Amino acid sequence: MAKTQPTILHANEVQALGERLRARGESRLLASDDNKHLSADLRLAAKVIAALTANLPRGFVVTIENGGLGREWR
């Protein structure tokens, strides 16, 4: 099996991800009763990301390996 490249996110990309999750959690498309739990989860994930990234240094980088379990923070 060929090895794929890890995912590398810089601080501003992590913050942008949090904003996208927040926007999707507030979207009217998820307003139905069937999706309320998903909407709440997206908003909560966005809050966690915002809290974690609030004071990140400018050069902060997150590396996510292929399996998603191995993480390296620089």
mmCIF file of the N, C-alpha and C atoms, coordinates in Angstrom:
data_MODEL
# 
_entry.id   MODEL 
# 
loop_
_atom_site.group_PDB 
_atom_site.id 
_atom_site.type_symbol 
_atom_site.label_atom_id 
_atom_site.label_alt_id 
_atom_site.label_comp_id 
_atom_site.label_asym_id 
_atom_site.label_entity_id 
_atom_site.label_seq_id 
_atom_site.pdbx_PDB_ins_code 
_atom_site.Cartn_x 
_atom_site.Cartn_y 
_atom_site.Cartn_z 
_atom_site.occupancy 
_atom_site.B_iso_or_equiv 
_atom_site.pdbx_formal_charge 
_atom_site.auth_seq_id 
_atom_site.auth_comp_id 
_atom_site.auth_asym_id 
_atom_site.auth_atom_id 
_atom_site.pdbx_PDB_model_num 
ATOM 1   N N  . MET A 1 1  ? 0.841   -1.171 0.000  1.00 0.00 ? 1  MET A N  1 
ATOM 2   C CA . MET A 1 1  ? 0.000   0.000  0.000  1.00 0.00 ? 1  MET A CA 1 
ATOM 3   C C  . MET A 1 1  ? 0.888   1.237  0.000  1.00 0.00 ? 1  MET A C  1 
ATOM 4   N N  . ALA A 1 2  ? 0.583   2.169  -0.855 1.00 0.00 ? 2  ALA A N  1 
ATOM 5   C CA . ALA A 1 2  ? 1.382   3.388  -0.969 1.00 0.00 ? 2  ALA A CA 1 
ATOM 6   C C  . ALA A 1 2  ? 1.111   4.320  0.206  1.00 0.00 ? 2  ALA A C  1 
ATOM 7   N N  . LYS A 1 3  ? 2.165   4.932  0.686  1.00 0.00 ? 3  LYS A N  1 
ATOM 8   C CA . LYS A 1 3  ? 2.037   5.865  1.794  1.00 0.00 ? 3  LYS A CA 1 
ATOM 9   C C  . LYS A 1 3  ? 1.612   7.226  1.244  1.00 0.00 ? 3  LYS A C  1 
ATOM 10  N N  . THR A 1 4  ? 0.606   7.809  1.853  1.00 0.00 ? 4  THR A N  1 
ATOM 11  C CA . THR A 1 4  ? 0.152   9.133  1.433  1.00 0.00 ? 4  THR A CA 1 
ATOM 12  C C  . THR A 1 4  ? 0.764   10.199 2.327  1.00 0.00 ? 4  THR A C  1 
ATOM 13  N N  . GLN A 1 5  ? 0.709   11.412 1.866  1.00 0.00 ? 5  GLN A N  1 
ATOM 14  C CA . GLN A 1 5  ? 1.286   12.536 2.600  1.00 0.00 ? 5  GLN A CA 1 
ATOM 15  C C  . GLN A 1 5  ? 0.407   12.905 3.799  1.00 0.00 ? 5  GLN A C  1 
ATOM 16  N N  . PRO A 1 6  ? 1.011   13.323 4.905  1.00 0.00 ? 6  PRO A N  1 
ATOM 17  C CA . PRO A 1 6  ? 0.209   13.763 6.049  1.00 0.00 ? 6  PRO A CA 1 
ATOM 18  C C  . PRO A 1 6  ? -0.491  15.088 5.744  1.00 0.00 ? 6  PRO A C  1 
ATOM 19  N N  . THR A 1 7  ? -1.534  15.365 6.485  1.00 0.00 ? 7  THR A N  1 
ATOM 20  C CA . THR A 1 7  ? -2.235  16.639 6.371  1.00 0.00 ? 7  THR A CA 1 
ATOM 21  C C  . THR A 1 7  ? -1.535  17.639 7.283  1.00 0.00 ? 7  THR A C  1 
ATOM 22  N N  . ILE A 1 8  ? -1.166  18.799 6.755  1.00 0.00 ? 8  ILE A N  1 
ATOM 23  C CA . ILE A 1 8  ? -0.489  19.834 7.528  1.00 0.00 ? 8  ILE A CA 1 
ATOM 24  C C  . ILE A 1 8  ? -1.358  21.080 7.525  1.00 0.00 ? 8  ILE A C  1 
ATOM 25  N N  . LEU A 1 9  ? -1.698  21.556 8.722  1.00 0.00 ? 9  LEU A N  1 
ATOM 26  C CA . LEU A 1 9  ? -2.526  22.756 8.864  1.00 0.00 ? 9  LEU A CA 1 
ATOM 27  C C  . LEU A 1 9  ? -1.770  23.805 9.669  1.00 0.00 ? 9  LEU A C  1 
ATOM 28  N N  . HIS A 1 10 ? -1.742  25.025 9.172  1.00 0.00 ? 10 HIS A N  1 
ATOM 29  C CA . HIS A 1 10 ? -1.160  26.141 9.906  1.00 0.00 ? 10 HIS A CA 1 
ATOM 30  C C  . HIS A 1 10 ? -2.232  26.762 10.793 1.00 0.00 ? 10 HIS A C  1 
ATOM 31  N N  . ALA A 1 11 ? -1.818  27.579 11.744 1.00 0.00 ? 11 ALA A N  1 
ATOM 32  C CA . ALA A 1 11 ? -2.734  28.151 12.723 1.00 0.00 ? 11 ALA A CA 1 
ATOM 33  C C  . ALA A 1 11 ? -3.931  28.827 12.063 1.00 0.00 ? 11 ALA A C  1 
ATOM 34  N N  . ASN A 1 12 ? -3.702  29.605 11.024 1.00 0.00 ? 12 ASN A N  1 
ATOM 35  C CA . ASN A 1 12 ? -4.818  30.310 10.380 1.00 0.00 ? 12 ASN A CA 1 
ATOM 36  C C  . ASN A 1 12 ? -5.777  29.340 9.696  1.00 0.00 ? 12 ASN A C  1 
ATOM 37  N N  . GLU A 1 13 ? -5.281  28.201 9.217  1.00 0.00 ? 13 GLU A N  1 
ATOM 38  C CA . GLU A 1 13 ? -6.147  27.202 8.591  1.00 0.00 ? 13 GLU A CA 1 
ATOM 39  C C  . GLU A 1 13 ? -7.004  26.482 9.630  1.00 0.00 ? 13 GLU A C  1 
ATOM 40  N N  . VAL A 1 14 ? -6.435  26.248 10.813 1.00 0.00 ? 14 VAL A N  1 
ATOM 41  C CA . VAL A 1 14 ? -7.200  25.631 11.901 1.00 0.00 ? 14 VAL A CA 1 
ATOM 42  C C  . VAL A 1 14 ? -8.313  26.585 12.340 1.00 0.00 ? 14 VAL A C  1 
ATOM 43  N N  . GLN A 1 15 ? -7.990  27.871 12.452 1.00 0.00 ? 15 GLN A N  1 
ATOM 44  C CA . GLN A 1 15 ? -9.000  28.862 12.820 1.00 0.00 ? 15 GLN A CA 1 
ATOM 45  C C  . GLN A 1 15 ? -10.093 28.953 11.757 1.00 0.00 ? 15 GLN A C  1 
ATOM 46  N N  . ALA A 1 16 ? -9.725  28.902 10.490 1.00 0.00 ? 16 ALA A N  1 
ATOM 47  C CA . ALA A 1 16 ? -10.705 28.942 9.404  1.00 0.00 ? 16 ALA A CA 1 
ATOM 48  C C  . ALA A 1 16 ? -11.605 27.704 9.439  1.00 0.00 ? 16 ALA A C  1 
ATOM 49  N N  . LEU A 1 17 ? -11.044 26.555 9.776  1.00 0.00 ? 17 LEU A N  1 
ATOM 50  C CA . LEU A 1 17 ? -11.836 25.341 9.910  1.00 0.00 ? 17 LEU A CA 1 
ATOM 51  C C  . LEU A 1 17 ? -12.894 25.520 10.999 1.00 0.00 ? 17 LEU A C  1 
ATOM 52  N N  . GLY A 1 18 ? -12.504 26.094 12.121 1.00 0.00 ? 18 GLY A N  1 
ATOM 53  C CA . GLY A 1 18 ? -13.457 26.360 13.193 1.00 0.00 ? 18 GLY A CA 1 
ATOM 54  C C  . GLY A 1 18 ? -14.584 27.271 12.748 1.00 0.00 ? 18 GLY A C  1 
ATOM 55  N N  . GLU A 1 19 ? -14.244 28.292 11.976 1.00 0.00 ? 19 GLU A N  1 
ATOM 56  C CA . GLU A 1 19 ? -15.266 29.209 11.465 1.00 0.00 ? 19 GLU A CA 1 
ATOM 57  C C  . GLU A 1 19 ? -16.216 28.517 10.496 1.00 0.00 ? 19 GLU A C  1 
ATOM 58  N N  . ARG A 1 20 ? -15.689 27.643 9.651  1.00 0.00 ? 20 ARG A N  1 
ATOM 59  C CA . ARG A 1 20 ? -16.552 26.905 8.718  1.00 0.00 ? 20 ARG A CA 1 
ATOM 60  C C  . ARG A 1 20 ? -17.496 25.972 9.469  1.00 0.00 ? 20 ARG A C  1 
ATOM 61  N N  . LEU A 1 21 ? -16.989 25.303 10.500 1.00 0.00 ? 21 LEU A N  1 
ATOM 62  C CA . LEU A 1 21 ? -17.845 24.424 11.299 1.00 0.00 ? 21 LEU A CA 1 
ATOM 63  C C  . LEU A 1 21 ? -18.937 25.216 12.001 1.00 0.00 ? 21 LEU A C  1 
ATOM 64  N N  . ARG A 1 22 ? -18.582 26.393 12.529 1.00 0.00 ? 22 ARG A N  1 
ATOM 65  C CA . ARG A 1 22 ? -19.569 27.243 13.193 1.00 0.00 ? 22 ARG A CA 1 
ATOM 66  C C  . ARG A 1 22 ? -20.659 27.650 12.214 1.00 0.00 ? 22 ARG A C  1 
ATOM 67  N N  . ALA A 1 23 ? -20.253 28.072 11.020 1.00 0.00 ? 23 ALA A N  1 
ATOM 68  C CA . ALA A 1 23 ? -21.219 28.512 10.016 1.00 0.00 ? 23 ALA A CA 1 
ATOM 69  C C  . ALA A 1 23 ? -22.136 27.363 9.596  1.00 0.00 ? 23 ALA A C  1 
ATOM 70  N N  . ARG A 1 24 ? -21.587 26.182 9.449  1.00 0.00 ? 24 ARG A N  1 
ATOM 71  C CA . ARG A 1 24 ? -22.426 25.034 9.073  1.00 0.00 ? 24 ARG A CA 1 
ATOM 72  C C  . ARG A 1 24 ? -23.361 24.648 10.199 1.00 0.00 ? 24 ARG A C  1 
ATOM 73  N N  . GLY A 1 25 ? -22.894 24.790 11.438 1.00 0.00 ? 25 GLY A N  1 
ATOM 74  C CA . GLY A 1 25 ? -23.754 24.482 12.582 1.00 0.00 ? 25 GLY A CA 1 
ATOM 75  C C  . GLY A 1 25 ? -24.906 25.456 12.727 1.00 0.00 ? 25 GLY A C  1 
ATOM 76  N N  . GLU A 1 26 ? -24.735 26.665 12.233 1.00 0.00 ? 26 GLU A N  1 
ATOM 77  C CA . GLU A 1 26 ? -25.783 27.677 12.302 1.00 0.00 ? 26 GLU A CA 1 
ATOM 78  C C  . GLU A 1 26 ? -26.644 27.721 11.046 1.00 0.00 ? 26 GLU A C  1 
ATOM 79  N N  . SER A 1 27 ? -26.298 26.913 10.059 1.00 0.00 ? 27 SER A N  1 
ATOM 80  C CA . SER A 1 27 ? -27.007 26.903 8.783  1.00 0.00 ? 27 SER A CA 1 
ATOM 81  C C  . SER A 1 27 ? -28.451 26.446 8.945  1.00 0.00 ? 27 SER A C  1 
ATOM 82  N N  . ARG A 1 28 ? -29.345 27.060 8.191  1.00 0.00 ? 28 ARG A N  1 
ATOM 83  C CA . ARG A 1 28 ? -30.754 26.647 8.197  1.00 0.00 ? 28 ARG A CA 1 
ATOM 84  C C  . ARG A 1 28 ? -30.937 25.272 7.565  1.00 0.00 ? 28 ARG A C  1 
ATOM 85  N N  . LEU A 1 29 ? -29.966 24.828 6.790  1.00 0.00 ? 29 LEU A N  1 
ATOM 86  C CA . LEU A 1 29 ? -30.068 23.508 6.177  1.00 0.00 ? 29 LEU A CA 1 
ATOM 87  C C  . LEU A 1 29 ? -30.059 22.393 7.216  1.00 0.00 ? 29 LEU A C  1 
ATOM 88  N N  . LEU A 1 30 ? -29.490 22.673 8.391  1.00 0.00 ? 30 LEU A N  1 
ATOM 89  C CA . LEU A 1 30 ? -29.438 21.676 9.460  1.00 0.00 ? 30 LEU A CA 1 
ATOM 90  C C  . LEU A 1 30 ? -30.488 21.947 10.531 1.00 0.00 ? 30 LEU A C  1 
ATOM 91  N N  . ALA A 1 31 ? -31.473 22.772 10.240 1.00 0.00 ? 31 ALA A N  1 
ATOM 92  C CA . ALA A 1 31 ? -32.443 23.197 11.240 1.00 0.00 ? 31 ALA A CA 1 
ATOM 93  C C  . ALA A 1 31 ? -33.533 22.166 11.513 1.00 0.00 ? 31 ALA A C  1 
ATOM 94  N N  . SER A 1 32 ? -33.662 21.137 10.708 1.00 0.00 ? 32 SER A N  1 
ATOM 95  C CA . SER A 1 32 ? -34.721 20.152 10.926 1.00 0.00 ? 32 SER A CA 1 
ATOM 96  C C  . SER A 1 32 ? -34.460 19.373 12.214 1.00 0.00 ? 32 SER A C  1 
ATOM 97  N N  . ASP A 1 33 ? -35.523 18.772 12.731 1.00 0.00 ? 33 ASP A N  1 
ATOM 98  C CA . ASP A 1 33 ? -35.400 17.991 13.971 1.00 0.00 ? 33 ASP A CA 1 
ATOM 99  C C  . ASP A 1 33 ? -34.392 16.854 13.828 1.00 0.00 ? 33 ASP A C  1 
ATOM 100 N N  . ASP A 1 34 ? -34.290 16.291 12.632 1.00 0.00 ? 34 ASP A N  1 
ATOM 101 C CA . ASP A 1 34 ? -33.371 15.181 12.405 1.00 0.00 ? 34 ASP A CA 1 
ATOM 102 C C  . ASP A 1 34 ? -31.913 15.601 12.536 1.00 0.00 ? 34 ASP A C  1 
ATOM 103 N N  . ASN A 1 35 ? -31.627 16.859 12.301 1.00 0.00 ? 35 ASN A N  1 
ATOM 104 C CA . ASN A 1 35 ? -30.243 17.324 12.277 1.00 0.00 ? 35 ASN A CA 1 
ATOM 105 C C  . ASN A 1 35 ? -29.853 18.201 13.454 1.00 0.00 ? 35 ASN A C  1 
ATOM 106 N N  . LYS A 1 36 ? -30.732 18.365 14.433 1.00 0.00 ? 36 LYS A N  1 
ATOM 107 C CA . LYS A 1 36 ? -30.407 19.243 15.564 1.00 0.00 ? 36 LYS A CA 1 
ATOM 108 C C  . LYS A 1 36 ? -29.159 18.774 16.314 1.00 0.00 ? 36 LYS A C  1 
ATOM 109 N N  . HIS A 1 37 ? -29.014 17.463 16.488 1.00 0.00 ? 37 HIS A N  1 
ATOM 110 C CA . HIS A 1 37 ? -27.826 16.960 17.184 1.00 0.00 ? 37 HIS A CA 1 
ATOM 111 C C  . HIS A 1 37 ? -26.558 17.234 16.379 1.00 0.00 ? 37 HIS A C  1 
ATOM 112 N N  . LEU A 1 38 ? -26.634 17.105 15.065 1.00 0.00 ? 38 LEU A N  1 
ATOM 113 C CA . LEU A 1 38 ? -25.478 17.389 14.211 1.00 0.00 ? 38 LEU A CA 1 
ATOM 114 C C  . LEU A 1 38 ? -25.124 18.871 14.277 1.00 0.00 ? 38 LEU A C  1 
ATOM 115 N N  . SER A 1 39 ? -26.120 19.710 14.220 1.00 0.00 ? 39 SER A N  1 
ATOM 116 C CA . SER A 1 39 ? -25.902 21.152 14.299 1.00 0.00 ? 39 SER A CA 1 
ATOM 117 C C  . SER A 1 39 ? -25.250 21.531 15.628 1.00 0.00 ? 39 SER A C  1 
ATOM 118 N N  . ALA A 1 40 ? -25.754 20.948 16.710 1.00 0.00 ? 40 ALA A N  1 
ATOM 119 C CA . ALA A 1 40 ? -25.178 21.232 18.038 1.00 0.00 ? 40 ALA A CA 1 
ATOM 120 C C  . ALA A 1 40 ? -23.734 20.743 18.123 1.00 0.00 ? 40 ALA A C  1 
ATOM 121 N N  . ASP A 1 41 ? -23.450 19.575 17.542 1.00 0.00 ? 41 ASP A N  1 
ATOM 122 C CA . ASP A 1 41 ? -22.080 19.047 17.549 1.00 0.00 ? 41 ASP A CA 1 
ATOM 123 C C  . ASP A 1 41 ? -21.128 19.945 16.767 1.00 0.00 ? 41 ASP A C  1 
ATOM 124 N N  . LEU A 1 42 ? -21.583 20.447 15.614 1.00 0.00 ? 42 LEU A N  1 
ATOM 125 C CA . LEU A 1 42 ? -20.744 21.339 14.810 1.00 0.00 ? 42 LEU A CA 1 
ATOM 126 C C  . LEU A 1 42 ? -20.445 22.633 15.564 1.00 0.00 ? 42 LEU A C  1 
ATOM 127 N N  . ARG A 1 43 ? -21.451 23.200 16.211 1.00 0.00 ? 43 ARG A N  1 
ATOM 128 C CA . ARG A 1 43 ? -21.235 24.437 16.969 1.00 0.00 ? 43 ARG A CA 1 
ATOM 129 C C  . ARG A 1 43 ? -20.291 24.205 18.149 1.00 0.00 ? 43 ARG A C  1 
ATOM 130 N N  . LEU A 1 44 ? -20.451 23.075 18.839 1.00 0.00 ? 44 LEU A N  1 
ATOM 131 C CA . LEU A 1 44 ? -19.564 22.755 19.955 1.00 0.00 ? 44 LEU A CA 1 
ATOM 132 C C  . LEU A 1 44 ? -18.128 22.545 19.478 1.00 0.00 ? 44 LEU A C  1 
ATOM 133 N N  . ALA A 1 45 ? -17.948 21.812 18.377 1.00 0.00 ? 45 ALA A N  1 
ATOM 134 C CA . ALA A 1 45 ? -16.599 21.602 17.826 1.00 0.00 ? 45 ALA A CA 1 
ATOM 135 C C  . ALA A 1 45 ? -15.964 22.936 17.455 1.00 0.00 ? 45 ALA A C  1 
ATOM 136 N N  . ALA A 1 46 ? -16.757 23.840 16.888 1.00 0.00 ? 46 ALA A N  1 
ATOM 137 C CA . ALA A 1 46 ? -16.239 25.162 16.522 1.00 0.00 ? 46 ALA A CA 1 
ATOM 138 C C  . ALA A 1 46 ? -15.801 25.934 17.757 1.00 0.00 ? 46 ALA A C  1 
ATOM 139 N N  . LYS A 1 47 ? -16.556 25.830 18.848 1.00 0.00 ? 47 LYS A N  1 
ATOM 140 C CA . LYS A 1 47 ? -16.183 26.515 20.094 1.00 0.00 ? 47 LYS A CA 1 
ATOM 141 C C  . LYS A 1 47 ? -14.890 25.950 20.671 1.00 0.00 ? 47 LYS A C  1 
ATOM 142 N N  . VAL A 1 48 ? -14.744 24.624 20.610 1.00 0.00 ? 48 VAL A N  1 
ATOM 143 C CA . VAL A 1 48 ? -13.520 23.986 21.111 1.00 0.00 ? 48 VAL A CA 1 
ATOM 144 C C  . VAL A 1 48 ? -12.318 24.434 20.288 1.00 0.00 ? 48 VAL A C  1 
ATOM 145 N N  . ILE A 1 49 ? -12.461 24.436 18.969 1.00 0.00 ? 49 ILE A N  1 
ATOM 146 C CA . ILE A 1 49 ? -11.363 24.879 18.099 1.00 0.00 ? 49 ILE A CA 1 
ATOM 147 C C  . ILE A 1 49 ? -11.024 26.338 18.367 1.00 0.00 ? 49 ILE A C  1 
ATOM 148 N N  . ALA A 1 50 ? -12.044 27.187 18.517 1.00 0.00 ? 50 ALA A N  1 
ATOM 149 C CA . ALA A 1 50 ? -11.796 28.606 18.795 1.00 0.00 ? 50 ALA A CA 1 
ATOM 150 C C  . ALA A 1 50 ? -11.045 28.776 20.108 1.00 0.00 ? 50 ALA A C  1 
ATOM 151 N N  . ALA A 1 51 ? -11.430 28.019 21.126 1.00 0.00 ? 51 ALA A N  1 
ATOM 152 C CA . ALA A 1 51 ? -10.756 28.117 22.425 1.00 0.00 ? 51 ALA A CA 1 
ATOM 153 C C  . ALA A 1 51 ? -9.311  27.639 22.336 1.00 0.00 ? 51 ALA A C  1 
ATOM 154 N N  . LEU A 1 52 ? -9.086  26.550 21.605 1.00 0.00 ? 52 LEU A N  1 
ATOM 155 C CA . LEU A 1 52 ? -7.731  26.006 21.477 1.00 0.00 ? 52 LEU A CA 1 
ATOM 156 C C  . LEU A 1 52 ? -6.825  26.882 20.627 1.00 0.00 ? 52 LEU A C  1 
ATOM 157 N N  . THR A 1 53 ? -7.388  27.586 19.666 1.00 0.00 ? 53 THR A N  1 
ATOM 158 C CA . THR A 1 53 ? -6.568  28.381 18.751 1.00 0.00 ? 53 THR A CA 1 
ATOM 159 C C  . THR A 1 53 ? -6.480  29.852 19.134 1.00 0.00 ? 53 THR A C  1 
ATOM 160 N N  . ALA A 1 54 ? -7.133  30.238 20.207 1.00 0.00 ? 54 ALA A N  1 
ATOM 161 C CA . ALA A 1 54 ? -7.192  31.654 20.582 1.00 0.00 ? 54 ALA A CA 1 
ATOM 162 C C  . ALA A 1 54 ? -5.813  32.292 20.760 1.00 0.00 ? 54 ALA A C  1 
ATOM 163 N N  . ASN A 1 55 ? -4.873  31.560 21.295 1.00 0.00 ? 55 ASN A N  1 
ATOM 164 C CA . ASN A 1 55 ? -3.559  32.130 21.597 1.00 0.00 ? 55 ASN A CA 1 
ATOM 165 C C  . ASN A 1 55 ? -2.417  31.384 20.908 1.00 0.00 ? 55 ASN A C  1 
ATOM 166 N N  . LEU A 1 56 ? -2.701  30.808 19.753 1.00 0.00 ? 56 LEU A N  1 
ATOM 167 C CA . LEU A 1 56 ? -1.643  30.084 19.054 1.00 0.00 ? 56 LEU A CA 1 
ATOM 168 C C  . LEU A 1 56 ? -0.601  31.045 18.493 1.00 0.00 ? 56 LEU A C  1 
ATOM 169 N N  . PRO A 1 57 ? 0.665   30.640 18.562 1.00 0.00 ? 57 PRO A N  1 
ATOM 170 C CA . PRO A 1 57 ? 1.695   31.455 17.918 1.00 0.00 ? 57 PRO A CA 1 
ATOM 171 C C  . PRO A 1 57 ? 1.514   31.441 16.400 1.00 0.00 ? 57 PRO A C  1 
ATOM 172 N N  . ARG A 1 58 ? 1.978   32.469 15.757 1.00 0.00 ? 58 ARG A N  1 
ATOM 173 C CA . ARG A 1 58 ? 1.786   32.629 14.307 1.00 0.00 ? 58 ARG A CA 1 
ATOM 174 C C  . ARG A 1 58 ? 2.302   31.446 13.493 1.00 0.00 ? 58 ARG A C  1 
ATOM 175 N N  . GLY A 1 59 ? 3.394   30.851 13.880 1.00 0.00 ? 59 GLY A N  1 
ATOM 176 C CA . GLY A 1 59 ? 3.995   29.765 13.114 1.00 0.00 ? 59 GLY A CA 1 
ATOM 177 C C  . GLY A 1 59 ? 3.531   28.374 13.512 1.00 0.00 ? 59 GLY A C  1 
ATOM 178 N N  . PHE A 1 60 ? 2.466   28.281 14.290 1.00 0.00 ? 60 PHE A N  1 
ATOM 179 C CA . PHE A 1 60 ? 1.967   26.998 14.781 1.00 0.00 ? 60 PHE A CA 1 
ATOM 180 C C  . PHE A 1 60 ? 1.523   26.111 13.626 1.00 0.00 ? 60 PHE A C  1 
ATOM 181 N N  . VAL A 1 61 ? 1.885   24.821 13.696 1.00 0.00 ? 61 VAL A N  1 
ATOM 182 C CA . VAL A 1 61 ? 1.543   23.865 12.646 1.00 0.00 ? 61 VAL A CA 1 
ATOM 183 C C  . VAL A 1 61 ? 1.034   22.577 13.298 1.00 0.00 ? 61 VAL A C  1 
ATOM 184 N N  . VAL A 1 62 ? -0.026  21.998 12.729 1.00 0.00 ? 62 VAL A N  1 
ATOM 185 C CA . VAL A 1 62 ? -0.534  20.695 13.151 1.00 0.00 ? 62 VAL A CA 1 
ATOM 186 C C  . VAL A 1 62 ? -0.309  19.729 11.996 1.00 0.00 ? 62 VAL A C  1 
ATOM 187 N N  . THR A 1 63 ? 0.275   18.573 12.287 1.00 0.00 ? 63 THR A N  1 
ATOM 188 C CA . THR A 1 63 ? 0.476   17.540 11.278 1.00 0.00 ? 63 THR A CA 1 
ATOM 189 C C  . THR A 1 63 ? -0.373  16.341 11.672 1.00 0.00 ? 63 THR A C  1 
ATOM 190 N N  . ILE A 1 64 ? -1.239  15.891 10.766 1.00 0.00 ? 64 ILE A N  1 
ATOM 191 C CA . ILE A 1 64 ? -2.084  14.731 11.017 1.00 0.00 ? 64 ILE A CA 1 
ATOM 192 C C  . ILE A 1 64 ? -1.630  13.621 10.083 1.00 0.00 ? 64 ILE A C  1 
ATOM 193 N N  . GLU A 1 65 ? -1.178  12.529 10.675 1.00 0.00 ? 65 GLU A N  1 
ATOM 194 C CA . GLU A 1 65 ? -0.710  11.399 9.877  1.00 0.00 ? 65 GLU A CA 1 
ATOM 195 C C  . GLU A 1 65 ? -1.887  10.672 9.247  1.00 0.00 ? 65 GLU A C  1 
ATOM 196 N N  . ASN A 1 66 ? -1.615  9.755  8.357  1.00 0.00 ? 66 ASN A N  1 
ATOM 197 C CA . ASN A 1 66 ? -2.630  9.072  7.561  1.00 0.00 ? 66 ASN A CA 1 
ATOM 198 C C  . ASN A 1 66 ? -3.756  8.464  8.378  1.00 0.00 ? 66 ASN A C  1 
ATOM 199 N N  . GLY A 1 67 ? -3.429  7.804  9.470  1.00 0.00 ? 67 GLY A N  1 
ATOM 200 C CA . GLY A 1 67 ? -4.446  7.139  10.272 1.00 0.00 ? 67 GLY A CA 1 
ATOM 201 C C  . GLY A 1 67 ? -5.292  8.095  11.080 1.00 0.00 ? 67 GLY A C  1 
ATOM 202 N N  . GLY A 1 68 ? -4.871  9.344  11.181 1.00 0.00 ? 68 GLY A N  1 
ATOM 203 C CA . GLY A 1 68 ? -5.622  10.323 11.932 1.00 0.00 ? 68 GLY A CA 1 
ATOM 204 C C  . GLY A 1 68 ? -5.383  10.256 13.427 1.00 0.00 ? 68 GLY A C  1 
ATOM 205 N N  . LEU A 1 69 ? -4.663  9.247  13.900 1.00 0.00 ? 69 LEU A N  1 
ATOM 206 C CA . LEU A 1 69 ? -4.428  9.124  15.332 1.00 0.00 ? 69 LEU A CA 1 
ATOM 207 C C  . LEU A 1 69 ? -3.097  9.734  15.747 1.00 0.00 ? 69 LEU A C  1 
ATOM 208 N N  . GLY A 1 70 ? -2.121  9.697  14.859 1.00 0.00 ? 70 GLY A N  1 
ATOM 209 C CA . GLY A 1 70 ? -0.827  10.273 15.184 1.00 0.00 ? 70 GLY A CA 1 
ATOM 210 C C  . GLY A 1 70 ? -0.843  11.772 14.894 1.00 0.00 ? 70 GLY A C  1 
ATOM 211 N N  . ARG A 1 71 ? -0.542  12.577 15.894 1.00 0.00 ? 71 ARG A N  1 
ATOM 212 C CA . ARG A 1 71 ? -0.554  14.033 15.724 1.00 0.00 ? 71 ARG A CA 1 
ATOM 213 C C  . ARG A 1 71 ? 0.771   14.626 16.187 1.00 0.00 ? 71 ARG A C  1 
ATOM 214 N N  . GLU A 1 72 ? 1.204   15.608 15.494 1.00 0.00 ? 72 GLU A N  1 
ATOM 215 C CA . GLU A 1 72 ? 2.430   16.308 15.857 1.00 0.00 ? 72 GLU A CA 1 
ATOM 216 C C  . GLU A 1 72 ? 2.128   17.799 15.858 1.00 0.00 ? 72 GLU A C  1 
ATOM 217 N N  . TRP A 1 73 ? 2.449   18.453 16.946 1.00 0.00 ? 73 TRP A N  1 
ATOM 218 C CA . TRP A 1 73 ? 2.219   19.893 17.069 1.00 0.00 ? 73 TRP A CA 1 
ATOM 219 C C  . TRP A 1 73 ? 3.567   20.576 17.096 1.00 0.00 ? 73 TRP A C  1 
ATOM 220 N N  . ARG A 1 74 ? 3.695   21.626 16.278 1.00 0.00 ? 74 ARG A N  1 
ATOM 221 C CA . ARG A 1 74 ? 4.953   22.381 16.280 1.00 0.00 ? 74 ARG A CA 1 
ATOM 222 C C  . ARG A 1 74 ? 4.636   23.835 16.499 1.00 0.00 ? 74 ARG A C  1 
# 
